[in-house]
């Protein structure tokens, strides 16, 4: 067989193999022209709450635009897990819903295969804020929330169904904690600790990127601090090392947590992460682990986790 014939056969085989690969890996064929992100959401029974939010926020026209867009779309079950029922959309302001949807939208098309490995690669959203994406062996995550169905095609972009609602940050870590009434004891403790030699409030507001394990009000009560007055009675320089023990360097979403890991805290100690029975964190002097009751609360300079015990160094 001469070289020309051989090369021709090889070329034909190569084309057939490529065509076959493309066919076998394409789970989401291109949608019909005019099937925009707005149309796809409206026609998908998994997105009824999101569709209701888009309509109320008057975002349908935007998401029907030329784009391209990438929408991280919470399913109905994701809304429910986040504590939002369909009826709650009626009580949320249109402006707030618009901000949530814009925060979940990227003004470009990003397929799952094109998501940067990260971890926590910064991507600017349509709201002007940033989300942080990760792709690893377990899947694709945005702000620690898993993508449950990737690459849902639309004529003007792509939709990724996700397992939680992406809530825009309300500010830095201090403002995020202060805005949550279930963390008012912690807020008081940060203010009190900042009256000593460590200005913790300034550090958490502008000193860098941090992850805070935030004891709830009940966690403080269980630790013997029945009231905010009791917290204010503690010497600031005693409180500061306890609170910095609740703080990790850098931005750590739940997609970054590793069972058995012992990350260093800002005060120089370590805590132990466990996934047994749900994610938890344990302080060196704690007899039992502290359960993480809410995860991946985004702040402009970090992440907050709510926990049900005060961590002791």
DOPA-601623 format. One record per residue (C-alpha): residue in three letters; x, y, z. Coordinates in steps of 0.001 Angstrom, whole numbers, plus 524288, in hexadecimal, padded with zeros to 5 digits. Example, Ala and Ser with C-alpha at 12.3 -4.5 7.8 and 13.67 -1.06 7.14 Angstrom:
ALA8300C7EE6C81E78 SER835667FBDC81BE4 
! end
This chain:
UNK800008000080000 UNK805F380CF17FC00 UNK807D0818688051B UNK7FD38820BF7FEB7 UNK7F299816758008A UNK7F703813CA80E5B UNK7F6868223A811D5 UNK7E8F48234580BFB UNK7E3CD817E4813E7 UNK7E9DE81D3E82057 UNK7E3C482A7581DA5 UNK7D6468248C81BA1 UNK7D78081C73827FF UNK7DBCC8286D82FA7 UNK7CFDD8302782B0A UNK7C6CC824EE82E84 UNK7CCC8823AA83C15 UNK7CBAA8323F83EB6 UNK7BD988327683A02 UNK7BA6E826B98427B UNK7C0B882CF284E7A UNK7B9708399684C73 UNK7ACAF8324A84B21 UNK7AEEB829DD8572E UNK7B2E98352C86011 UNK7A83383E8C85BF3 UNK79D8383C9886618 UNK79769849DE863B6 UNK7952B84C9085530 UNK793F485AC2850F6 UNK7866B860118540C UNK77D2D86530849A0 UNK77F6987365845E2 UNK777F787C4184F29 UNK7787C872E985ABB UNK77EB487CAD863E6 UNK782A387AD787207 UNK775A488105875E9 UNK76E498774A86D57 UNK775C786B8087275 UNK7738586F44880AF UNK76510871B987E3F UNK763408647D877B6 UNK76AD485C6D881B6 UNK762C98571288D0E UNK76ED5856FD895B6 UNK76FDE865D389511 UNK7622186A70898A4 UNK7669F872A28A44F UNK771E28787B89C8D UNK7688D87BA789172 UNK75F698826E89B07 UNK76AEC88A528A02D UNK76F4588E148926F UNK76195892BE88F14 UNK7603289AC389B8F UNK76DCE8A09389A05 UNK76ABD8A40088BD2 UNK7771F89CFC88782 UNK770C58953787C89 UNK7743C89F2587214 UNK7825489FC4876B2 UNK783EA890FF87680 UNK77DB58909E86902 UNK787CB89A31863DD UNK792DB8977F85A98 UNK79C208936B86559 UNK7A2DE88A6686600 UNK79FEC8875687438 UNK7A29D87C9A87DFF UNK797EA87AE88882A UNK79A6A8733B894A3 UNK78C4686F42896A5 UNK7873386A5F8A3C2 UNK77D5C85F788A250 UNK770C685F888AA2D UNK776DF8561B8B3EA UNK782B585F188B507 UNK779DE86A728B88E UNK772D8861EB8C289 UNK77FA285D638C8B5 UNK7838F86BB88C9BF UNK776E986E878D122 UNK76FC3875058C5D5 UNK7626F86FF78C1A3 UNK75AE0874618B5B2 UNK751F787CB58BE43 UNK75DD0883D78C3D5 UNK7609E889CF8B680 UNK754588920D8B883 UNK75A52898478C4A4 UNK767FB89AD78BF36 UNK769C68A7E88B884 UNK76BB38A8358A9D3 UNK778938AF798ABA3 UNK77DDB8A4F88B4C4 UNK779C189A2B8AB70 UNK780158A1788A03A UNK78CC88A2438A7DC UNK78C65893988AAC6 UNK78A0A8902D89C88 UNK79484899A1897A9 UNK79E02893CA8A199 UNK79AF68865589BE4 UNK79D8588AC688DEE UNK7AAA088BAF886F5 UNK7AB0C894BF87B07 UNK7B1C188A60872AE UNK7AFAB87C1F86F26 UNK7B730872A3877B8 UNK7B526864238755D UNK7B87485AA58804A UNK7C49685633878EC UNK7C95E864418789B UNK7C7DB866F088721 UNK7D568869E588C98 UNK7DA8C85FD389616 UNK7DC6B86A0F8A098 UNK7DA9D8675D8AB7A UNK7D1B2873228AC9C UNK7D51787A1F8A00B UNK7CF20887B48A05A UNK7C4A188AA089630 UNK7BDA3897C28955D UNK7AED4896E88946C UNK7A4C089F9E88DFD UNK7A2898A63489B28 UNK7B0BF8AA9B89BB3 UNK7B3918A1A88A73B UNK7BBC8895638A5F9 UNK7B90B886FD8A779 UNK7C39C87CB38A933 UNK7C387870768A0E3 UNK7CA7B863998A2EF UNK7CB958577C89A7A UNK7D11484B3F8A0A0 UNK7CF4583C848A0AD UNK7C24983DFA8A7D1 UNK7BC6C8476C89DF9 UNK7BA5C855DD89B97 UNK7B75185F608A697 UNK7B3F786DB98A7A1 UNK7B5CB873EB8B512 UNK7B676865FC8BA26 UNK7A90E8629C8B484 UNK7A92A856B48AB7E UNK7A4C9856F089D69 UNK79A9184C1C89CB0 UNK7984584CAA88DF6 UNK7A1EF85351884F8 UNK7A11D858EE8774A UNK7928285A9F87558 UNK7929C86118867FF UNK78C0D86DDE86488 UNK78CEC875DA85810 UNK793738810F85F4F UNK79C06879A2868DE UNK79BDD86E5F8725A UNK7954086AB087F24 UNK79B4B862EE88A34 UNK7917B85DC98942B UNK796D585F3B8A200 UNK7938A859A38AF51 UNK79244866738B6C4 UNK78EFE874C98B539 UNK79A6687E158B31F UNK7981A889928BC3A UNK79F93896118B929 UNK7A8CD89AB58C3E9 UNK7A3548A5658CC90 UNK7B0D88AAE78CF4B UNK7BD5A8A6EC8D61B UNK7BDF389C918E0AB UNK7BAC38A6208EBA6 UNK7AEC88AB6D8E498 UNK7AA7A89DC88E097 UNK7AAD88992F8EEBF UNK7A4718A5A48F3D0 UNK7993C8A4468EA20 UNK79594896AB8EF1F UNK78D35897278FB77 UNK790FD889258FEE9 UNK79F1788DDD90035 UNK79CC0899E6908BB UNK7A47C8940F9141A UNK7B022891E290B19 UNK7AEDD89FB4905F6 UNK7AF2B8A4C0913EB UNK7BB1889C4E916BA UNK7C24F8A1D990AE2 UNK7BF608AFC190F4B UNK7C3AA8ACC591D37 UNK7D0248A5C2918F1 UNK7D39E8B16C91064 UNK7D4758BA0891C7D UNK7E10E8B33492072 UNK7EE378B266919D7 UNK7E8D28AB4590DEC UNK7DF808B3449058B UNK7D87A8A730900B9 UNK7CD7E8AE9A8FA1C UNK7D70E8B5DE8F173 UNK7DE768A95E8EE5F UNK7D2148A2378EA33 UNK7CD3F8ADE28E27C UNK7D94F8B13C8DABF UNK7E5018A9568DF2D UNK7E44689E868D4E9 UNK7DC688928C8D0EE UNK7D75A889C28DBDD UNK7CE0387EBC8DF05 UNK7C67F880408EBC0 UNK7C01E875458F36E UNK7B54A87D3C8F9C3 UNK7AF0A8782A90652 UNK7A09387B19906BE UNK79A3F882399121B UNK796088752B917D2 UNK7A3FA87026916C6 UNK7A88A87B9991F2E UNK79DA88790B928F3 UNK7A19486ABF929BC UNK7AF9186F3392C68 UNK7AB048770093838 UNK7A8BD8846393232 UNK79A4C88617934FC UNK799718940F93026 UNK7A0ED89E1092858 UNK7A3BD8A4D793542 UNK7AAF1898879395F UNK7B3508996B92D32 UNK7B6178A7CA92FB0 UNK7BADF8A43893D44 UNK7C5FC89BFD937C2 UNK7D36A8A21F936A5 UNK7D5988A5C092831 UNK7E31389F8B927E0 UNK7DCF8892C192C88 UNK7D29D892FA921EC UNK7DBA78965491699 UNK7E3968899F9165F UNK7D715881A99176D UNK7D103888B490BD9 UNK7DD4C887EF9038D UNK7DD218795390667 UNK7D033879178FF03 UNK7D6B787F568F332 UNK7DE2D878BC8E82E UNK7E71987F3E8DE5D UNK7E140880428D0C2 UNK7D42887D358CA7D UNK7CF9086F668CD8B UNK7C2B286AB98C7CF UNK7BCE185D768CB02 UNK7C2708582E8BE3E UNK7CFE285A9C8C44F UNK7CD5A8535C8D10F UNK7D4EB846C28D2F0 UNK7D14683C5C8DCD1 UNK7DBB383B788E758 UNK7E2818480D8E35D UNK7E838850B08EE04 UNK7E8E985E608E839 UNK7F06E869048EF47 UNK7E8C5873F68F5A8 UNK7EC758823F8F64E UNK7F079880F690494 UNK7FA558765B90146 UNK7F2AB86A76905A4 UNK7EBB7860278FD87 UNK7DDE885AE28FC95 UNK7D9A984D888F7A8 UNK7D01584C018EC63 UNK7C75183FF88EBC3 UNK7BD0383B4E8E22F UNK7B79F8306E8EAC0 UNK7A918832A78ECA4 UNK7A9FF83F788E543 UNK7B4D38499A8E4E2 UNK7B9E784E278F1FF UNK7C57B8550E8F833 UNK7CBBC8521B9055F UNK7D44E85A7590DF6 UNK7DFDF854A391520 UNK7D9AD8568692290 UNK7CBCE852DF91E75 UNK7C6B0845C69231F UNK7BDA78448F91773 UNK7BD47849AD909A6 UNK7B5E1855C990589 UNK7AC3A853448FAA7 UNK7AC0385C458EEEA UNK79DCF8608D8EE19 UNK79F1C869F08E29B UNK7AA0C86A638D8A8 UNK7AF60872C58CDA4 UNK7AA1B87FEC8D219 UNK7B199888D08C8F8 UNK7B77D895A48CD8E UNK7BF2789F028C51D UNK7CBC289AB48CBC4 UNK7C90B88CC68CFCD UNK7BF718825F8D418 UNK7B738880218E040 UNK7B2CE873108E5DD UNK7A9038728D8F0FA UNK7AC85868B58FB9A UNK7A584863F8907CB UNK7B0CC8647091191 UNK7BB2286E4F9156A UNK7C87C868F891185 UNK7D2858689291C5B UNK7E133868B291974 
! end
